[in-house]
Amino acid sequence: MKGYISKSNRTFPALNDFIGAMNRNRFVGAQMKKKYERIANEAIRAQLKGIKIDKKVFIEYTYYEADKKA
């Protein structure tokens, strides 16, 4: 299996923000998830332009949030 690495400098909301949105209203949380998944998909497609994929694609997201320590 061949792998591709896609990186984005875009900042996504923290997990606490997503959980807070889900606690307020499940539809707001779902809308937030859909919005940021679309942004990630567009970034991946832009970086993999010209590559044809015929099989299922498994995507692994790694969330990293820098701590505020200097």
PDB file of N, H, CA, C and O in Angstrom:
ATOM      1  N   MET A   1       0.841  -1.167   0.000  1.00  0.00           N
ATOM      2  CA  MET A   1       0.000   0.000   0.000  1.00  0.00           C
ATOM      3  C   MET A   1       0.892   1.237   0.000  1.00  0.00           C
ATOM      4  O   MET A   1       1.845   1.327   0.774  1.00  0.00           O
ATOM      5  N   LYS A   2       0.581   2.165  -0.854  1.00  0.00           N
ATOM      6  H   LYS A   2      -0.194   2.092  -1.482  1.00  0.00           H
ATOM      7  CA  LYS A   2       1.342   3.396  -0.960  1.00  0.00           C
ATOM      8  C   LYS A   2       0.683   4.460  -0.096  1.00  0.00           C
ATOM      9  O   LYS A   2      -0.543   4.567  -0.067  1.00  0.00           O
ATOM     10  N   GLY A   3       1.475   5.230   0.595  1.00  0.00           N
ATOM     11  H   GLY A   3       2.471   5.142   0.571  1.00  0.00           H
ATOM     12  CA  GLY A   3       0.932   6.252   1.471  1.00  0.00           C
ATOM     13  C   GLY A   3       1.294   7.648   1.013  1.00  0.00           C
ATOM     14  O   GLY A   3       2.337   7.865   0.395  1.00  0.00           O
ATOM     15  N   TYR A   4       0.438   8.573   1.319  1.00  0.00           N
ATOM     16  H   TYR A   4      -0.409   8.397   1.821  1.00  0.00           H
ATOM     17  CA  TYR A   4       0.669   9.980   1.023  1.00  0.00           C
ATOM     18  C   TYR A   4       0.516  10.756   2.317  1.00  0.00           C
ATOM     19  O   TYR A   4      -0.328  10.431   3.153  1.00  0.00           O
ATOM     20  N   ILE A   5       1.323  11.767   2.474  1.00  0.00           N
ATOM     21  H   ILE A   5       2.008  12.031   1.796  1.00  0.00           H
ATOM     22  CA  ILE A   5       1.226  12.616   3.652  1.00  0.00           C
ATOM     23  C   ILE A   5       0.786  13.993   3.188  1.00  0.00           C
ATOM     24  O   ILE A   5       1.384  14.591   2.294  1.00  0.00           O
ATOM     25  N   SER A   6      -0.252  14.470   3.803  1.00  0.00           N
ATOM     26  H   SER A   6      -0.738  13.985   4.530  1.00  0.00           H
ATOM     27  CA  SER A   6      -0.768  15.791   3.476  1.00  0.00           C
ATOM     28  C   SER A   6      -0.701  16.648   4.724  1.00  0.00           C
ATOM     29  O   SER A   6      -1.181  16.245   5.784  1.00  0.00           O
ATOM     30  N   LYS A   7      -0.117  17.815   4.608  1.00  0.00           N
ATOM     31  H   LYS A   7       0.273  18.143   3.747  1.00  0.00           H
ATOM     32  CA  LYS A   7      -0.013  18.717   5.752  1.00  0.00           C
ATOM     33  C   LYS A   7      -0.730  20.011   5.428  1.00  0.00           C
ATOM     34  O   LYS A   7      -0.766  20.463   4.283  1.00  0.00           O
ATOM     35  N   SER A   8      -1.293  20.584   6.458  1.00  0.00           N
ATOM     36  H   SER A   8      -1.264  20.217   7.387  1.00  0.00           H
ATOM     37  CA  SER A   8      -1.989  21.848   6.294  1.00  0.00           C
ATOM     38  C   SER A   8      -1.578  22.781   7.421  1.00  0.00           C
ATOM     39  O   SER A   8      -1.426  22.353   8.565  1.00  0.00           O
ATOM     40  N   ASN A   9      -1.404  24.029   7.105  1.00  0.00           N
ATOM     41  H   ASN A   9      -1.528  24.377   6.176  1.00  0.00           H
ATOM     42  CA  ASN A   9      -1.090  25.029   8.120  1.00  0.00           C
ATOM     43  C   ASN A   9      -2.352  25.652   8.695  1.00  0.00           C
ATOM     44  O   ASN A   9      -2.285  26.541   9.544  1.00  0.00           O
ATOM     45  N   ARG A  10      -3.468  25.194   8.240  1.00  0.00           N
ATOM     46  H   ARG A  10      -3.522  24.472   7.550  1.00  0.00           H
ATOM     47  CA  ARG A  10      -4.739  25.738   8.695  1.00  0.00           C
ATOM     48  C   ARG A  10      -5.024  25.285  10.123  1.00  0.00           C
ATOM     49  O   ARG A  10      -4.746  24.141  10.483  1.00  0.00           O
ATOM     50  N   THR A  11      -5.562  26.157  10.911  1.00  0.00           N
ATOM     51  H   THR A  11      -5.788  27.087  10.619  1.00  0.00           H
ATOM     52  CA  THR A  11      -5.882  25.846  12.294  1.00  0.00           C
ATOM     53  C   THR A  11      -7.321  25.361  12.384  1.00  0.00           C
ATOM     54  O   THR A  11      -8.247  26.023  11.916  1.00  0.00           O
ATOM     55  N   PHE A  12      -7.488  24.216  12.982  1.00  0.00           N
ATOM     56  H   PHE A  12      -6.736  23.678  13.363  1.00  0.00           H
ATOM     57  CA  PHE A  12      -8.814  23.660  13.205  1.00  0.00           C
ATOM     58  C   PHE A  12      -9.204  23.892  14.656  1.00  0.00           C
ATOM     59  O   PHE A  12      -8.335  24.126  15.496  1.00  0.00           O
ATOM     60  N   PRO A  13     -10.485  23.833  14.964  1.00  0.00           N
ATOM     61  CA  PRO A  13     -10.884  24.045  16.354  1.00  0.00           C
ATOM     62  C   PRO A  13     -10.359  22.927  17.255  1.00  0.00           C
ATOM     63  O   PRO A  13     -10.148  21.797  16.813  1.00  0.00           O
ATOM     64  N   ALA A  14     -10.157  23.266  18.510  1.00  0.00           N
ATOM     65  H   ALA A  14     -10.329  24.183  18.869  1.00  0.00           H
ATOM     66  CA  ALA A  14      -9.687  22.283  19.484  1.00  0.00           C
ATOM     67  C   ALA A  14     -10.812  21.298  19.797  1.00  0.00           C
ATOM     68  O   ALA A  14     -11.986  21.581  19.554  1.00  0.00           O
ATOM     69  N   LEU A  15     -10.443  20.161  20.330  1.00  0.00           N
ATOM     70  H   LEU A  15      -9.490  19.932  20.528  1.00  0.00           H
ATOM     71  CA  LEU A  15     -11.431  19.143  20.673  1.00  0.00           C
ATOM     72  C   LEU A  15     -12.437  19.678  21.684  1.00  0.00           C
ATOM     73  O   LEU A  15     -13.617  19.332  21.624  1.00  0.00           O
ATOM     74  N   ASN A  16     -11.983  20.523  22.618  1.00  0.00           N
ATOM     75  H   ASN A  16     -11.025  20.804  22.667  1.00  0.00           H
ATOM     76  CA  ASN A  16     -12.903  21.107  23.601  1.00  0.00           C
ATOM     77  C   ASN A  16     -13.956  21.984  22.923  1.00  0.00           C
ATOM     78  O   ASN A  16     -15.105  22.020  23.364  1.00  0.00           O
ATOM     79  N   ASP A  17     -13.579  22.687  21.865  1.00  0.00           N
ATOM     80  H   ASP A  17     -12.646  22.658  21.507  1.00  0.00           H
ATOM     81  CA  ASP A  17     -14.541  23.505  21.129  1.00  0.00           C
ATOM     82  C   ASP A  17     -15.604  22.625  20.471  1.00  0.00           C
ATOM     83  O   ASP A  17     -16.791  22.951  20.483  1.00  0.00           O
ATOM     84  N   PHE A  18     -15.164  21.517  19.901  1.00  0.00           N
ATOM     85  H   PHE A  18     -14.200  21.252  19.891  1.00  0.00           H
ATOM     86  CA  PHE A  18     -16.096  20.594  19.255  1.00  0.00           C
ATOM     87  C   PHE A  18     -17.038  19.960  20.277  1.00  0.00           C
ATOM     88  O   PHE A  18     -18.241  19.858  20.035  1.00  0.00           O
ATOM     89  N   ILE A  19     -16.495  19.536  21.416  1.00  0.00           N
ATOM     90  H   ILE A  19     -15.519  19.618  21.613  1.00  0.00           H
ATOM     91  CA  ILE A  19     -17.332  18.933  22.462  1.00  0.00           C
ATOM     92  C   ILE A  19     -18.326  19.963  22.993  1.00  0.00           C
ATOM     93  O   ILE A  19     -19.484  19.636  23.252  1.00  0.00           O
ATOM     94  N   GLY A  20     -17.876  21.201  23.155  1.00  0.00           N
ATOM     95  H   GLY A  20     -16.936  21.466  22.944  1.00  0.00           H
ATOM     96  CA  GLY A  20     -18.788  22.261  23.600  1.00  0.00           C
ATOM     97  C   GLY A  20     -19.920  22.492  22.621  1.00  0.00           C
ATOM     98  O   GLY A  20     -21.062  22.706  23.027  1.00  0.00           O
ATOM     99  N   ALA A  21     -19.612  22.451  21.334  1.00  0.00           N
ATOM    100  H   ALA A  21     -18.684  22.277  21.004  1.00  0.00           H
ATOM    101  CA  ALA A  21     -20.651  22.619  20.309  1.00  0.00           C
ATOM    102  C   ALA A  21     -21.636  21.449  20.352  1.00  0.00           C
ATOM    103  O   ALA A  21     -22.840  21.646  20.194  1.00  0.00           O
ATOM    104  N   MET A  22     -21.127  20.234  20.566  1.00  0.00           N
ATOM    105  H   MET A  22     -20.148  20.074  20.694  1.00  0.00           H
ATOM    106  CA  MET A  22     -22.005  19.063  20.650  1.00  0.00           C
ATOM    107  C   MET A  22     -22.903  19.134  21.886  1.00  0.00           C
ATOM    108  O   MET A  22     -24.056  18.705  21.844  1.00  0.00           O
ATOM    109  N   ASN A  23     -22.373  19.678  22.988  1.00  0.00           N
ATOM    110  H   ASN A  23     -21.437  20.027  23.022  1.00  0.00           H
ATOM    111  CA  ASN A  23     -23.174  19.796  24.203  1.00  0.00           C
ATOM    112  C   ASN A  23     -24.248  20.873  24.080  1.00  0.00           C
ATOM    113  O   ASN A  23     -25.324  20.753  24.664  1.00  0.00           O
ATOM    114  N   ARG A  24     -23.954  21.917  23.325  1.00  0.00           N
ATOM    115  H   ARG A  24     -23.079  22.015  22.850  1.00  0.00           H
ATOM    116  CA  ARG A  24     -24.961  22.962  23.116  1.00  0.00           C
ATOM    117  C   ARG A  24     -26.106  22.445  22.260  1.00  0.00           C
ATOM    118  O   ARG A  24     -27.281  22.582  22.603  1.00  0.00           O
ATOM    119  N   ASN A  25     -25.733  21.852  21.144  1.00  0.00           N
ATOM    120  H   ASN A  25     -24.779  21.741  20.865  1.00  0.00           H
ATOM    121  CA  ASN A  25     -26.742  21.365  20.213  1.00  0.00           C
ATOM    122  C   ASN A  25     -26.057  20.380  19.273  1.00  0.00           C
ATOM    123  O   ASN A  25     -25.045  20.709  18.654  1.00  0.00           O
ATOM    124  N   ARG A  26     -26.604  19.177  19.166  1.00  0.00           N
ATOM    125  H   ARG A  26     -27.426  18.910  19.669  1.00  0.00           H
ATOM    126  CA  ARG A  26     -25.935  18.160  18.353  1.00  0.00           C
ATOM    127  C   ARG A  26     -25.858  18.551  16.882  1.00  0.00           C
ATOM    128  O   ARG A  26     -24.941  18.131  16.176  1.00  0.00           O
ATOM    129  N   PHE A  27     -26.807  19.345  16.419  1.00  0.00           N
ATOM    130  H   PHE A  27     -27.552  19.686  16.992  1.00  0.00           H
ATOM    131  CA  PHE A  27     -26.793  19.762  15.022  1.00  0.00           C
ATOM    132  C   PHE A  27     -25.683  20.781  14.761  1.00  0.00           C
ATOM    133  O   PHE A  27     -25.085  20.796  13.686  1.00  0.00           O
ATOM    134  N   VAL A  28     -25.415  21.623  15.747  1.00  0.00           N
ATOM    135  H   VAL A  28     -25.901  21.611  16.621  1.00  0.00           H
ATOM    136  CA  VAL A  28     -24.319  22.586  15.621  1.00  0.00           C
ATOM    137  C   VAL A  28     -22.984  21.848  15.573  1.00  0.00           C
ATOM    138  O   VAL A  28     -22.110  22.186  14.775  1.00  0.00           O
ATOM    139  N   GLY A  29     -22.832  20.846  16.425  1.00  0.00           N
ATOM    140  H   GLY A  29     -23.542  20.572  17.073  1.00  0.00           H
ATOM    141  CA  GLY A  29     -21.612  20.049  16.421  1.00  0.00           C
ATOM    142  C   GLY A  29     -21.421  19.299  15.114  1.00  0.00           C
ATOM    143  O   GLY A  29     -20.310  19.228  14.589  1.00  0.00           O
ATOM    144  N   ALA A  30     -22.511  18.737  14.586  1.00  0.00           N
ATOM    145  H   ALA A  30     -23.413  18.795  15.013  1.00  0.00           H
ATOM    146  CA  ALA A  30     -22.430  18.009  13.315  1.00  0.00           C
ATOM    147  C   ALA A  30     -22.089  18.960  12.171  1.00  0.00           C
ATOM    148  O   ALA A  30     -21.317  18.612  11.278  1.00  0.00           O
ATOM    149  N   GLN A  31     -22.663  20.155  12.201  1.00  0.00           N
ATOM    150  H   GLN A  31     -23.290  20.438  12.926  1.00  0.00           H
ATOM    151  CA  GLN A  31     -22.379  21.146  11.162  1.00  0.00           C
ATOM    152  C   GLN A  31     -20.907  21.581  11.224  1.00  0.00           C
ATOM    153  O   GLN A  31     -20.263  21.770  10.192  1.00  0.00           O
ATOM    154  N   MET A  32     -20.394  21.735  12.436  1.00  0.00           N
ATOM    155  H   MET A  32     -20.918  21.582  13.274  1.00  0.00           H
ATOM    156  CA  MET A  32     -18.997  22.119  12.617  1.00  0.00           C
ATOM    157  C   MET A  32     -18.076  21.018  12.087  1.00  0.00           C
ATOM    158  O   MET A  32     -17.100  21.311  11.396  1.00  0.00           O
ATOM    159  N   LYS A  33     -18.375  19.762  12.401  1.00  0.00           N
ATOM    160  H   LYS A  33     -19.168  19.524  12.962  1.00  0.00           H
ATOM    161  CA  LYS A  33     -17.577  18.638  11.925  1.00  0.00           C
ATOM    162  C   LYS A  33     -17.598  18.571  10.405  1.00  0.00           C
ATOM    163  O   LYS A  33     -16.560  18.366   9.776  1.00  0.00           O
ATOM    164  N   LYS A  34     -18.767  18.743   9.817  1.00  0.00           N
ATOM    165  H   LYS A  34     -19.610  18.909  10.328  1.00  0.00           H
ATOM    166  CA  LYS A  34     -18.914  18.682   8.357  1.00  0.00           C
ATOM    167  C   LYS A  34     -18.084  19.779   7.686  1.00  0.00           C
ATOM    168  O   LYS A  34     -17.426  19.537   6.674  1.00  0.00           O
ATOM    169  N   LYS A  35     -18.120  20.979   8.255  1.00  0.00           N
ATOM    170  H   LYS A  35     -18.655  21.176   9.077  1.00  0.00           H
ATOM    171  CA  LYS A  35     -17.392  22.117   7.686  1.00  0.00           C
ATOM    172  C   LYS A  35     -15.892  21.842   7.649  1.00  0.00           C
ATOM    173  O   LYS A  35     -15.245  22.069   6.627  1.00  0.00           O
ATOM    174  N   TYR A  36     -15.334  21.354   8.757  1.00  0.00           N
ATOM    175  H   TYR A  36     -15.859  21.170   9.588  1.00  0.00           H
ATOM    176  CA  TYR A  36     -13.891  21.155   8.815  1.00  0.00           C
ATOM    177  C   TYR A  36     -13.451  19.895   8.086  1.00  0.00           C
ATOM    178  O   TYR A  36     -12.311  19.825   7.626  1.00  0.00           O
ATOM    179  N   GLU A  37     -14.318  18.902   7.970  1.00  0.00           N
ATOM    180  H   GLU A  37     -15.243  18.959   8.345  1.00  0.00           H
ATOM    181  CA  GLU A  37     -13.994  17.748   7.124  1.00  0.00           C
ATOM    182  C   GLU A  37     -13.923  18.170   5.661  1.00  0.00           C
ATOM    183  O   GLU A  37     -13.069  17.688   4.916  1.00  0.00           O
ATOM    184  N   ARG A  38     -14.808  19.063   5.250  1.00  0.00           N
ATOM    185  H   ARG A  38     -15.501  19.454   5.856  1.00  0.00           H
ATOM    186  CA  ARG A  38     -14.798  19.560   3.870  1.00  0.00           C
ATOM    187  C   ARG A  38     -13.509  20.331   3.590  1.00  0.00           C
ATOM    188  O   ARG A  38     -12.921  20.192   2.517  1.00  0.00           O
ATOM    189  N   ILE A  39     -13.077  21.132   4.540  1.00  0.00           N
ATOM    190  H   ILE A  39     -13.555  21.245   5.411  1.00  0.00           H
ATOM    191  CA  ILE A  39     -11.829  21.891   4.381  1.00  0.00           C
ATOM    192  C   ILE A  39     -10.649  20.935   4.244  1.00  0.00           C
ATOM    193  O   ILE A  39      -9.785  21.135   3.390  1.00  0.00           O
ATOM    194  N   ALA A  40     -10.607  19.896   5.081  1.00  0.00           N
ATOM    195  H   ALA A  40     -11.309  19.734   5.774  1.00  0.00           H
ATOM    196  CA  ALA A  40      -9.521  18.908   5.011  1.00  0.00           C
ATOM    197  C   ALA A  40      -9.552  18.160   3.688  1.00  0.00           C
ATOM    198  O   ALA A  40      -8.506  17.940   3.078  1.00  0.00           O
ATOM    199  N   ASN A  41     -10.742  17.766   3.235  1.00  0.00           N
ATOM    200  H   ASN A  41     -11.592  17.945   3.731  1.00  0.00           H
ATOM    201  CA  ASN A  41     -10.863  17.054   1.963  1.00  0.00           C
ATOM    202  C   ASN A  41     -10.382  17.903   0.796  1.00  0.00           C
ATOM    203  O   ASN A  41      -9.699  17.398  -0.095  1.00  0.00           O
ATOM    204  N   GLU A  42     -10.726  19.176   0.792  1.00  0.00           N
ATOM    205  H   GLU A  42     -11.280  19.586   1.516  1.00  0.00           H
ATOM    206  CA  GLU A  42     -10.297  20.065  -0.294  1.00  0.00           C
ATOM    207  C   GLU A  42      -8.778  20.226  -0.297  1.00  0.00           C
ATOM    208  O   GLU A  42      -8.160  20.273  -1.360  1.00  0.00           O
ATOM    209  N   ALA A  43      -8.179  20.310   0.889  1.00  0.00           N
ATOM    210  H   ALA A  43      -8.681  20.272   1.753  1.00  0.00           H
ATOM    211  CA  ALA A  43      -6.719  20.443   0.974  1.00  0.00           C
ATOM    212  C   ALA A  43      -6.032  19.178   0.462  1.00  0.00           C
ATOM    213  O   ALA A  43      -5.024  19.255  -0.240  1.00  0.00           O
ATOM    214  N   ILE A  44      -6.577  18.024   0.812  1.00  0.00           N
ATOM    215  H   ILE A  44      -7.396  17.962   1.383  1.00  0.00           H
ATOM    216  CA  ILE A  44      -5.989  16.759   0.358  1.00  0.00           C
ATOM    217  C   ILE A  44      -6.109  16.636  -1.156  1.00  0.00           C
ATOM    218  O   ILE A  44      -5.148  16.267  -1.831  1.00  0.00           O
ATOM    219  N   ARG A  45      -7.280  16.942  -1.683  1.00  0.00           N
ATOM    220  H   ARG A  45      -8.060  17.241  -1.135  1.00  0.00           H
ATOM    221  CA  ARG A  45      -7.479  16.845  -3.137  1.00  0.00           C
ATOM    222  C   ARG A  45      -6.572  17.802  -3.894  1.00  0.00           C
ATOM    223  O   ARG A  45      -6.071  17.464  -4.967  1.00  0.00           O
ATOM    224  N   ALA A  46      -6.358  18.983  -3.350  1.00  0.00           N
ATOM    225  H   ALA A  46      -6.765  19.257  -2.479  1.00  0.00           H
ATOM    226  CA  ALA A  46      -5.495  19.959  -4.015  1.00  0.00           C
ATOM    227  C   ALA A  46      -4.048  19.462  -4.052  1.00  0.00           C
ATOM    228  O   ALA A  46      -3.338  19.689  -5.032  1.00  0.00           O
ATOM    229  N   GLN A  47      -3.612  18.785  -2.990  1.00  0.00           N
ATOM    230  H   GLN A  47      -4.188  18.600  -2.194  1.00  0.00           H
ATOM    231  CA  GLN A  47      -2.230  18.310  -2.934  1.00  0.00           C
ATOM    232  C   GLN A  47      -2.027  17.031  -3.733  1.00  0.00           C
ATOM    233  O   GLN A  47      -0.904  16.743  -4.146  1.00  0.00           O
ATOM    234  N   LEU A  48      -3.080  16.260  -3.961  1.00  0.00           N
ATOM    235  H   LEU A  48      -3.993  16.494  -3.625  1.00  0.00           H
ATOM    236  CA  LEU A  48      -2.963  15.005  -4.702  1.00  0.00           C
ATOM    237  C   LEU A  48      -3.533  15.125  -6.110  1.00  0.00           C
ATOM    238  O   LEU A  48      -4.034  14.148  -6.668  1.00  0.00           O
ATOM    239  N   LYS A  49      -3.459  16.298  -6.669  1.00  0.00           N
ATOM    240  H   LYS A  49      -3.053  17.091  -6.215  1.00  0.00           H
ATOM    241  CA  LYS A  49      -4.002  16.537  -8.006  1.00  0.00           C
ATOM    242  C   LYS A  49      -3.333  15.621  -9.030  1.00  0.00           C
ATOM    243  O   LYS A  49      -2.111  15.466  -9.034  1.00  0.00           O
ATOM    244  N   GLY A  50      -4.135  15.026  -9.885  1.00  0.00           N
ATOM    245  H   GLY A  50      -5.127  15.152  -9.882  1.00  0.00           H
ATOM    246  CA  GLY A  50      -3.607  14.190 -10.949  1.00  0.00           C
ATOM    247  C   GLY A  50      -3.434  12.731 -10.568  1.00  0.00           C
ATOM    248  O   GLY A  50      -3.058  11.920 -11.414  1.00  0.00           O
ATOM    249  N   ILE A  51      -3.697  12.375  -9.323  1.00  0.00           N
ATOM    250  H   ILE A  51      -4.002  13.034  -8.635  1.00  0.00           H
ATOM    251  CA  ILE A  51      -3.571  10.986  -8.889  1.00  0.00           C
ATOM    252  C   ILE A  51      -4.956  10.363  -8.887  1.00  0.00           C
ATOM    253  O   ILE A  51      -5.876  10.885  -8.257  1.00  0.00           O
ATOM    254  N   LYS A  52      -5.106   9.253  -9.589  1.00  0.00           N
ATOM    255  H   LYS A  52      -4.359   8.829 -10.101  1.00  0.00           H
ATOM    256  CA  LYS A  52      -6.391   8.576  -9.650  1.00  0.00           C
ATOM    257  C   LYS A  52      -6.388   7.437  -8.636  1.00  0.00           C
ATOM    258  O   LYS A  52      -5.479   6.608  -8.629  1.00  0.00           O
ATOM    259  N   ILE A  53      -7.398   7.400  -7.788  1.00  0.00           N
ATOM    260  H   ILE A  53      -8.137   8.074  -7.794  1.00  0.00           H
ATOM    261  CA  ILE A  53      -7.515   6.378  -6.751  1.00  0.00           C
ATOM    262  C   ILE A  53      -8.802   5.607  -6.995  1.00  0.00           C
ATOM    263  O   ILE A  53      -9.883   6.192  -7.049  1.00  0.00           O
ATOM    264  N   ASP A  54      -8.681   4.289  -7.142  1.00  0.00           N
ATOM    265  H   ASP A  54      -7.803   3.813  -7.098  1.00  0.00           H
ATOM    266  CA  ASP A  54      -9.838   3.448  -7.450  1.00  0.00           C
ATOM    267  C   ASP A  54     -10.360   2.679  -6.238  1.00  0.00           C
ATOM    268  O   ASP A  54     -11.488   2.188  -6.263  1.00  0.00           O
ATOM    269  N   LYS A  55      -9.573   2.568  -5.196  1.00  0.00           N
ATOM    270  H   LYS A  55      -8.656   2.967  -5.175  1.00  0.00           H
ATOM    271  CA  LYS A  55      -9.959   1.777  -4.031  1.00  0.00           C
ATOM    272  C   LYS A  55     -10.357   2.681  -2.875  1.00  0.00           C
ATOM    273  O   LYS A  55     -10.243   3.904  -2.951  1.00  0.00           O
ATOM    274  N   LYS A  56     -10.827   2.051  -1.801  1.00  0.00           N
ATOM    275  H   LYS A  56     -10.920   1.058  -1.739  1.00  0.00           H
ATOM    276  CA  LYS A  56     -11.198   2.798  -0.611  1.00  0.00           C
ATOM    277  C   LYS A  56      -9.992   3.540  -0.060  1.00  0.00           C
ATOM    278  O   LYS A  56      -8.852   3.092  -0.180  1.00  0.00           O
ATOM    279  N   VAL A  57     -10.270   4.672   0.541  1.00  0.00           N
ATOM    280  H   VAL A  57     -11.196   5.036   0.639  1.00  0.00           H
ATOM    281  CA  VAL A  57      -9.220   5.491   1.127  1.00  0.00           C
ATOM    282  C   VAL A  57      -9.454   5.581   2.629  1.00  0.00           C
ATOM    283  O   VAL A  57     -10.559   5.886   3.078  1.00  0.00           O
ATOM    284  N   PHE A  58      -8.420   5.317   3.389  1.00  0.00           N
ATOM    285  H   PHE A  58      -7.523   5.069   3.024  1.00  0.00           H
ATOM    286  CA  PHE A  58      -8.487   5.442   4.834  1.00  0.00           C
ATOM    287  C   PHE A  58      -7.661   6.661   5.223  1.00  0.00           C
ATOM    288  O   PHE A  58      -6.493   6.778   4.851  1.00  0.00           O
ATOM    289  N   ILE A  59      -8.271   7.552   5.964  1.00  0.00           N
ATOM    290  H   ILE A  59      -9.220   7.457   6.266  1.00  0.00           H
ATOM    291  CA  ILE A  59      -7.599   8.785   6.350  1.00  0.00           C
ATOM    292  C   ILE A  59      -7.401   8.786   7.855  1.00  0.00           C
ATOM    293  O   ILE A  59      -8.329   8.521   8.619  1.00  0.00           O
ATOM    294  N   GLU A  60      -6.189   9.086   8.265  1.00  0.00           N
ATOM    295  H   GLU A  60      -5.435   9.301   7.645  1.00  0.00           H
ATOM    296  CA  GLU A  60      -5.882   9.182   9.681  1.00  0.00           C
ATOM    297  C   GLU A  60      -5.559  10.642   9.987  1.00  0.00           C
ATOM    298  O   GLU A  60      -4.640  11.220   9.406  1.00  0.00           O
ATOM    299  N   TYR A  61      -6.319  11.225  10.896  1.00  0.00           N
ATOM    300  H   TYR A  61      -7.066  10.755  11.367  1.00  0.00           H
ATOM    301  CA  TYR A  61      -6.089  12.607  11.311  1.00  0.00           C
ATOM    302  C   TYR A  61      -5.254  12.584  12.579  1.00  0.00           C
ATOM    303  O   TYR A  61      -5.546  11.821  13.501  1.00  0.00           O
ATOM    304  N   THR A  62      -4.239  13.396  12.635  1.00  0.00           N
ATOM    305  H   THR A  62      -4.003  14.016  11.886  1.00  0.00           H
ATOM    306  CA  THR A  62      -3.465  13.561  13.850  1.00  0.00           C
ATOM    307  C   THR A  62      -3.657  14.996  14.318  1.00  0.00           C
ATOM    308  O   THR A  62      -3.271  15.949  13.641  1.00  0.00           O
ATOM    309  N   TYR A  63      -4.253  15.123  15.472  1.00  0.00           N
ATOM    310  H   TYR A  63      -4.567  14.349  16.022  1.00  0.00           H
ATOM    311  CA  TYR A  63      -4.490  16.443  16.028  1.00  0.00           C
ATOM    312  C   TYR A  63      -3.340  16.795  16.949  1.00  0.00           C
ATOM    313  O   TYR A  63      -2.934  15.994  17.791  1.00  0.00           O
ATOM    314  N   TYR A  64      -2.825  17.985  16.784  1.00  0.00           N
ATOM    315  H   TYR A  64      -3.155  18.636  16.100  1.00  0.00           H
ATOM    316  CA  TYR A  64      -1.742  18.465  17.600  1.00  0.00           C
ATOM    317  C   TYR A  64      -2.058  19.884  17.996  1.00  0.00           C
ATOM    318  O   TYR A  64      -2.339  20.735  17.152  1.00  0.00           O
ATOM    319  N   GLU A  65      -2.009  20.131  19.287  1.00  0.00           N
ATOM    320  H   GLU A  65      -1.780  19.440  19.973  1.00  0.00           H
ATOM    321  CA  GLU A  65      -2.240  21.486  19.767  1.00  0.00           C
ATOM    322  C   GLU A  65      -1.060  21.867  20.644  1.00  0.00           C
ATOM    323  O   GLU A  65      -0.809  21.246  21.677  1.00  0.00           O
ATOM    324  N   ALA A  66      -0.352  22.881  20.223  1.00  0.00           N
ATOM    325  H   ALA A  66      -0.556  23.385  19.384  1.00  0.00           H
ATOM    326  CA  ALA A  66       0.827  23.322  20.978  1.00  0.00           C
ATOM    327  C   ALA A  66       0.391  23.875  22.325  1.00  0.00           C
ATOM    328  O   ALA A  66      -0.591  24.612  22.420  1.00  0.00           O
ATOM    329  N   ASP A  67       1.126  23.515  23.356  1.00  0.00           N
ATOM    330  H   ASP A  67       1.923  22.916  23.279  1.00  0.00           H
ATOM    331  CA  ASP A  67       0.803  24.061  24.665  1.00  0.00           C
ATOM    332  C   ASP A  67       1.352  25.480  24.770  1.00  0.00           C
ATOM    333  O   ASP A  67       2.182  25.905  23.966  1.00  0.00           O
ATOM    334  N   LYS A  68       0.878  26.187  25.760  1.00  0.00           N
ATOM    335  H   LYS A  68       0.204  25.842  26.413  1.00  0.00           H
ATOM    336  CA  LYS A  68       1.218  27.597  25.871  1.00  0.00           C
ATOM    337  C   LYS A  68       2.526  27.842  26.633  1.00  0.00           C
ATOM    338  O   LYS A  68       2.872  28.986  26.925  1.00  0.00           O
ATOM    339  N   LYS A  69       3.240  26.776  26.948  1.00  0.00           N
ATOM    340  H   LYS A  69       2.958  25.846  26.710  1.00  0.00           H
ATOM    341  CA  LYS A  69       4.511  26.922  27.636  1.00  0.00           C
ATOM    342  C   LYS A  69       5.569  27.448  26.660  1.00  0.00           C
ATOM    343  O   LYS A  69       5.572  27.093  25.482  1.00  0.00           O
ATOM    344  N   ALA A  70       6.440  28.273  27.155  1.00  0.00           N
ATOM    345  H   ALA A  70       6.437  28.561  28.113  1.00  0.00           H
ATOM    346  CA  ALA A  70       7.487  28.830  26.299  1.00  0.00           C
ATOM    347  C   ALA A  70       8.683  27.949  26.193  1.00  0.00           C
ATOM    348  O   ALA A  70       9.644  28.293  25.504  1.00  0.00           O
TER     349      ALA A  70
END
